[in-house]
Amino acid sequence: MAKKKSLATDGSKNIVEDIAHAELPTRYGRFTIHGFRGLGPLDEAVALVRGKVRGPFKSRKSMPLVRVHSQCLTGDVLTSQRCDCRAQLELSLKKISEAPSGILLYLPQEGRGIGLMNKLRAYQLQDQGMDTVEANESLGFAADIRDYDFPAQILKQLCAKQIRLLSTNPEKVRQLGQAGIDVA
């Protein structure tokens, strides 16, 4: 099956492909789930989309509410108390469902980008007294190696270039802005 080529709204070639989409009823309401694939081997993500996400918008409040969420098997699925990932995910879905529109991007960036097995190695070091940053650095990683260019490209593919971001991570805000997303 041939890959479909598509153009971004500015005429440039997209580096992400919308593989499939379907209606997804959740306990937070109905969303459209999109599966995206990029150029890199780990560039796969899903986006839950609700409402009108394409601008222009009359006010900040009418911009889509967006959560860029990194996968966390231990928190999101296994309900680990080492992190608040599941609580952040559920609160984000609740807030998006109450907003006029929104997007939840769910990215395979386990353990701040170090992967599941290295995250478990970091947990082992945390059991010995290290904090998350110290453990990641002890394993040879930076404190947080996540990159937000792929999520920015997904937002552009969805025509969501003006957003309200659910995050307190200044690096996420900086990288999305640098990639051309207007983060309010």
N, C-alpha and C positions, 0 to 999 in steps of 0.2 A: 504494500500500500504506500503510495507516494505521500510525502509530507506536504501539507498545504503551505504555501508561502503567503504571507500577509504583510500589509504595510501599516505602519503606525499612522496616527492621524496627521502627523507632520510630513508624511511621505517617505520616511526612512524605513528600512527593513527592520521588522521586529526581531528581537533575539529571544522572545518567548513565544510558545505556541499554546493556544487554548485547545487542549486535547479533547475534552468532553465537558458537557455541563448537563445538569439535571436538577429538578426540583428536590429540595430536601426539607421535609417537615421535621422540626425539632421541638423540644419543650420550650424553646424561646421564640417560636414562630416559624414561618416558612422562609426559607432562603433558597437561592440558586447556588449550587455547588459547582465550581469550575476546577478542572484539573489542568495545571500548567506544567510545561516542561521547557527548560532553557537549554543553553548550549553545553553547560558543564555536566559532568556525570552525577553530581548531587543536586542539580537544579531541577527539582520537582517540588511542587507545592499545591495546596488547595486553597481556594478562596471561597468563603461563604459571603454571598452578596445579597443585600436587601435594599430595595428602593432605588431611587435615581442617584447614581454616583457620578454621572457626567455633568460637568459644569457648563456654563458659568453659574455661579450661585449668587443670590441677592444678598445673603448675609452669611456670616461665619456659622451661625447655628444651622443653616440649611446645607452646609458642606457635609459629606459623609463622615461618619465616625469610624475610625480605622484602628484596628489592633493588628500589629505584626507580631505574631506569637511563635516562639521557637518551641518545637516539639519537646516534650518532657515525659518520657515513658514513666519514670518513677513518680512524678507528680501528677500529670494529667490522667494517667490510667491506674497506677498502683496506689494513688493517694498518699504518697510519701509526705512526711511532715518536715523533711529537710528543706523544702522550698514552698513557695506559695503559688506555684505555676497553675495548679488546677483552679485555685480561687481566682487568680487573674483571668484565666480563660473563661470561667463561668460568669464573672462580673462583666467582662467585655461583651459576651454574648447577650447578657441581660441589657446592658446599656445600648448596644447596637439595636436590639429589638425594640427599644423604647424611643430611639432616634428616628427622624424622618428617613434616613438611609445610612447604610454602613457596610463595612467589609471586615471580615476576619481573615487574615492571611495566616495559614498554618504551615510553618516551614520546618524541614528536617534539619534543624541546627541543634541537635541534642547537646546538652552540656556546654552551652555558650559556644557551640561550634566544634567541640573536641570529639564528639561521637560518644555513643553509649558505653563502649568498653572502657574508654579513657575516663568517662564520667564515673564509672564504678571504681576505677583505680583512684580517682580523686576522692570519692567517698571513703575509701579505705584510709587514705592519708588524713581526711577530716576526722575519722575515728581516732586517729593518733594525735589530734589536737590542732591541726592546721585549719585555716578558714578556706573558703572556696578559691579565692585569688591565690593564696600561698600554695594550695594543692595543685592548681592548674600550672602555675609557674614552676613548681617542683617537677612536674611531668614534662617540662619543656615548652609549654604553651604560654601565650600572652594571657592576661586576665580574662579577656573576651575577644575571640577571634572572628566573631560573626561579621558578615558583610551584607549590606542592605541594598546593593545594586540590583540583584535579581528581584527582590520584592518591589523595588521602585519600577522596574520594567513591567511587572505584573500590573501594578497600579496604572501605569500608562496604557497598557493593553486594554484595561477596563475603562479607560478615559477618566480616571479619577486622579486628576492632576492637582486638585485643591482638596485638602483633607484636614480633619481634626483628628489628631493622633492620640490614642490612649497609651501613653508611655511616660515614664520619667527618665528614660535613658537619653542623655544628651547626644550620644554618639549616633543613635538611631535617627534622631531629628536631623543631625548634621549631615549624615550620609544620604538620607532621603532628599533633603534640600539640595545637596550637591548634585544629585541625579535628576533634578528638575521637578520635584514634587513640592508644591507650596504647602508647607505644614503650618497650620494656624494654631 
